[in-house]
Amino acid sequence: MAKQIDYVITSVWFSDNGKNYKHISHVMLHKVSGNQFQEGIKTVKDDVITLIKSKLTIMTVTWSYPKWIIGVPVTSETNGNIEYLKTVKSSSSKFNLVNLISGSAFL
């Protein structure tokens, strides 16, 4: 039996560190209940990493009319002293965090 999904991510926000590349700063995180997910909460990246370290399962989802499609697991990685969110490599890049809806579209 597959592990239950605890949360899904539908969109991301990026911060510019001034070096011409961006990092995920926030995500739209939705708690999963049964086969549905609740209204999302804009969540700081570090809080998502804490959930991942607590062994909770977080997946990406994308909208494909007429429904949401479950993507790939979200994990974390440390590079130097900075922790990042990342997705498990898959055959389709549409499920990667950087290809989700931009959170700035909601402003």
Backbone as CSV, one residue per row, in Angstrom:
resi,resn,N_x,N_y,N_z,CA_x,CA_y,CA_z,C_x,C_y,C_z
1,MET,0.839,-1.185,0.000,0.000,0.000,0.000,0.885,1.250,0.000
2,ALA,0.564,2.184,-0.861,1.337,3.427,-0.949,1.080,4.302,0.280
3,LYS,2.098,5.030,0.667,1.966,5.938,1.813,0.984,7.042,1.469
4,GLN,0.197,7.395,2.444,-0.770,8.471,2.285,-0.053,9.789,2.045
5,ILE,-0.644,10.631,1.222,-0.108,11.973,0.986,-0.634,12.876,2.091
6,ASP,0.269,13.587,2.757,-0.118,14.476,3.844,-0.413,15.895,3.358
7,TYR,0.382,16.369,2.385,0.230,17.722,1.857,0.515,17.721,0.358
8,VAL,-0.043,18.711,-0.335,0.316,18.950,-1.728,0.707,20.418,-1.885
9,ILE,1.529,20.664,-2.889,1.945,22.019,-3.233,1.409,22.344,-4.619
10,THR,0.708,23.491,-4.722,0.118,23.887,-5.997,0.830,25.058,-6.661
11,SER,1.554,25.858,-5.892,2.246,27.009,-6.483,3.447,27.398,-5.632
12,VAL,4.324,28.210,-6.221,5.561,28.603,-5.545,5.817,30.101,-5.708
13,TRP,6.545,30.657,-4.751,7.041,32.039,-4.801,8.555,31.959,-4.792
14,PHE,9.176,32.878,-5.493,10.630,32.906,-5.574,11.170,34.198,-4.976
15,SER,12.369,34.109,-4.422,13.073,35.308,-3.970,14.351,35.414,-4.780
16,ASP,14.707,36.607,-5.112,15.922,36.858,-5.875,17.033,37.192,-4.882
17,ASN,18.118,36.459,-4.951,19.210,36.723,-4.012,20.202,37.745,-4.546
18,GLY,19.853,38.405,-5.657,20.724,39.423,-6.215,21.834,38.886,-7.094
19,LYS,21.840,37.591,-7.354,22.899,36.991,-8.168,22.335,36.381,-9.449
20,ASN,21.234,36.914,-9.922,20.607,36.488,-11.176,20.055,35.068,-11.158
21,TYR,19.835,34.524,-10.004,19.084,33.277,-9.929,18.169,33.342,-8.724
22,LYS,17.119,32.562,-8.777,16.078,32.663,-7.762,15.955,31.363,-6.980
23,HIS,15.464,31.504,-5.758,15.223,30.357,-4.894,13.772,30.381,-4.446
24,ILE,13.221,29.223,-4.192,11.860,29.147,-3.673,11.864,29.696,-2.254
25,SER,10.993,30.653,-2.000,10.895,31.234,-0.661,9.635,30.763,0.066
26,HIS,8.545,30.551,-0.687,7.255,30.137,-0.127,6.570,29.184,-1.104
27,VAL,5.637,28.420,-0.586,4.796,27.571,-1.430,3.348,27.694,-0.960
28,MET,2.428,27.331,-1.839,1.028,27.210,-1.440,0.848,25.752,-1.018
29,LEU,0.686,25.544,0.279,0.642,24.212,0.875,-0.794,23.889,1.274
30,HIS,-1.250,22.703,0.869,-2.609,22.257,1.151,-2.560,20.953,1.944
31,LYS,-3.237,20.893,3.067,-3.368,19.650,3.836,-4.304,18.731,3.074
32,VAL,-3.960,17.452,2.988,-4.784,16.465,2.292,-5.649,15.742,3.312
33,SER,-6.928,15.614,2.980,-7.878,14.896,3.823,-8.675,13.953,2.928
34,GLY,-8.423,12.652,3.091,-9.067,11.685,2.198,-8.525,11.864,0.796
35,ASN,-9.433,12.037,-0.169,-9.028,12.256,-1.560,-9.082,13.721,-1.966
36,GLN,-9.232,14.612,-1.002,-9.334,16.035,-1.306,-8.300,16.815,-0.509
37,PHE,-7.969,17.990,-1.012,-7.084,18.835,-0.232,-7.777,20.133,0.123
38,GLN,-7.383,20.636,1.293,-8.004,21.819,1.860,-7.468,23.083,1.198
39,GLU,-8.081,24.208,1.552,-7.623,25.493,1.052,-6.150,25.669,1.411
40,GLY,-5.397,26.239,0.504,-3.960,26.378,0.703,-3.577,27.523,1.614
41,ILE,-2.408,27.370,2.198,-1.817,28.402,3.053,-0.425,28.704,2.509
42,LYS,-0.152,29.992,2.284,1.187,30.384,1.847,2.144,30.080,2.997
43,THR,3.114,29.210,2.721,3.972,28.663,3.761,5.444,28.905,3.422
44,VAL,6.202,29.335,4.406,7.637,29.575,4.243,8.345,28.252,3.959
45,LYS,9.317,28.305,3.067,10.095,27.128,2.668,10.628,26.346,3.868
46,ASP,11.165,27.026,4.870,11.751,26.344,6.023,10.709,25.530,6.793
47,ASP,9.467,25.989,6.837,8.409,25.225,7.507,8.077,23.954,6.731
48,VAL,8.152,24.026,5.414,7.918,22.837,4.582,9.041,21.827,4.809
49,ILE,10.264,22.308,4.902,11.404,21.417,5.153,11.246,20.728,6.504
50,THR,10.748,21.430,7.496,10.492,20.822,8.809,9.472,19.688,8.683
51,LEU,8.426,19.890,7.890,7.428,18.833,7.676,8.058,17.621,6.996
52,ILE,8.901,17.868,6.008,9.577,16.772,5.301,10.460,15.987,6.263
53,LYS,11.195,16.683,7.113,12.061,16.013,8.094,11.260,15.240,9.134
54,SER,9.991,15.612,9.289,9.093,14.887,10.202,8.491,13.658,9.536
55,LYS,8.977,13.336,8.337,8.563,12.154,7.577,7.143,12.263,7.016
56,LEU,6.662,13.497,6.825,5.367,13.682,6.175,5.579,13.674,4.665
57,THR,4.600,13.178,3.932,4.699,13.087,2.481,4.078,14.321,1.839
58,ILE,4.882,15.011,1.046,4.439,16.208,0.340,4.676,15.972,-1.144
59,MET,3.645,16.242,-1.957,3.705,16.021,-3.402,3.355,17.304,-4.139
60,THR,3.825,17.409,-5.369,3.360,18.492,-6.229,2.053,18.050,-6.885
61,VAL,1.237,19.008,-7.288,0.045,18.725,-8.087,-0.070,19.785,-9.173
62,THR,-0.611,19.403,-10.297,-0.852,20.351,-11.386,-2.287,20.219,-11.858
63,TRP,-2.818,21.311,-12.377,-4.196,21.320,-12.865,-4.215,20.858,-14.315
64,SER,-5.028,19.848,-14.564,-5.247,19.354,-15.922,-6.746,19.136,-16.057
65,TYR,-7.406,20.101,-16.683,-8.863,20.101,-16.737,-9.389,18.710,-17.057
66,PRO,-10.299,18.197,-16.266,-11.097,18.840,-15.225,-10.665,18.519,-13.794
67,LYS,-9.397,18.137,-13.600,-8.998,17.748,-12.237,-7.516,18.028,-11.986
68,TRP,-7.144,17.921,-10.710,-5.756,18.026,-10.291,-5.077,16.679,-10.508
69,ILE,-3.838,16.704,-10.963,-3.045,15.491,-11.183,-1.889,15.489,-10.182
70,ILE,-1.772,14.385,-9.438,-0.677,14.241,-8.474,0.639,14.126,-9.231
71,GLY,1.625,14.867,-8.776,2.928,14.893,-9.429,3.944,13.998,-8.761
72,VAL,4.964,14.611,-8.206,6.096,13.879,-7.635,6.345,14.319,-6.201
73,PRO,7.059,13.493,-5.424,7.379,13.868,-4.042,8.311,15.082,-3.972
74,VAL,8.125,15.862,-2.915,8.981,17.006,-2.630,9.919,16.598,-1.494
75,THR,11.193,16.883,-1.669,12.203,16.571,-0.658,12.996,17.843,-0.375
76,SER,14.021,17.704,0.442,14.902,18.845,0.694,16.344,18.411,0.480
77,GLU,17.177,19.400,0.258,18.600,19.147,0.029,19.386,20.298,0.646
78,THR,20.525,19.969,1.204,21.387,20.998,1.779,22.585,21.206,0.870
79,ASN,22.856,22.480,0.576,24.027,22.836,-0.214,24.766,23.898,0.590
80,GLY,25.916,23.532,1.122,26.619,24.426,2.047,25.819,24.487,3.336
81,ASN,25.381,25.662,3.714,24.559,25.773,4.923,23.126,26.200,4.603
82,ILE,22.746,26.100,3.316,21.402,26.485,2.907,20.606,25.243,2.516
83,GLU,19.377,25.159,3.019,18.489,24.057,2.665,17.519,24.516,1.580
84,TYR,17.300,23.647,0.622,16.433,23.940,-0.511,15.345,22.887,-0.614
85,LEU,14.228,23.275,-1.213,13.204,22.311,-1.590,13.533,21.802,-2.982
86,LYS,13.247,20.543,-3.229,13.451,19.995,-4.566,12.450,18.874,-4.798
87,THR,12.258,18.537,-6.040,11.365,17.437,-6.379,12.183,16.224,-6.783
88,VAL,11.591,15.069,-6.574,12.211,13.828,-7.013,12.170,13.821,-8.538
89,LYS,13.261,13.447,-9.158,13.359,13.448,-10.614,12.305,12.524,-11.221
90,SER,11.643,13.020,-12.266,10.644,12.208,-12.957,10.809,12.382,-14.460
91,SER,10.011,11.641,-15.202,10.095,11.729,-16.659,9.403,12.973,-17.202
92,SER,8.627,13.657,-16.368,7.917,14.859,-16.822,8.297,16.062,-15.974
93,SER,8.842,17.086,-16.612,9.258,18.274,-15.871,8.076,19.113,-15.409
94,LYS,6.866,18.846,-15.917,5.714,19.669,-15.529,5.390,19.540,-14.050
95,PHE,5.890,18.502,-13.394,5.630,18.306,-11.971,6.704,18.918,-11.085
96,ASN,7.775,19.458,-11.655,8.835,20.082,-10.867,8.324,21.338,-10.191
97,LEU,8.865,21.664,-9.047,8.438,22.853,-8.311,8.544,24.117,-9.155
98,VAL,9.617,24.266,-9.909,9.798,25.498,-10.685,8.784,25.635,-11.813
99,ASN,8.104,24.569,-12.168,7.114,24.623,-13.239,5.678,24.725,-12.737
100,LEU,5.501,24.807,-11.422,4.156,25.001,-10.886,3.722,26.448,-11.100
101,ILE,2.487,26.735,-10.803,1.945,28.083,-10.928,2.770,29.031,-10.065
102,SER,3.077,30.191,-10.599,3.797,31.202,-9.831,2.860,31.826,-8.823
103,GLY,3.262,31.827,-7.552,2.443,32.411,-6.513,2.184,33.884,-6.736
104,SER,3.083,34.565,-7.430,2.885,35.988,-7.683,1.676,36.226,-8.590
105,ALA,1.187,35.191,-9.255,-0.007,35.325,-10.098,-1.245,35.583,-9.236
106,PHE,-1.170,35.298,-7.933,-2.313,35.459,-7.040,-2.379,36.845,-6.415
107,LEU,-1.392,37.683,-6.660,-1.358,39.020,-6.056,-2.236,39.985,-6.799
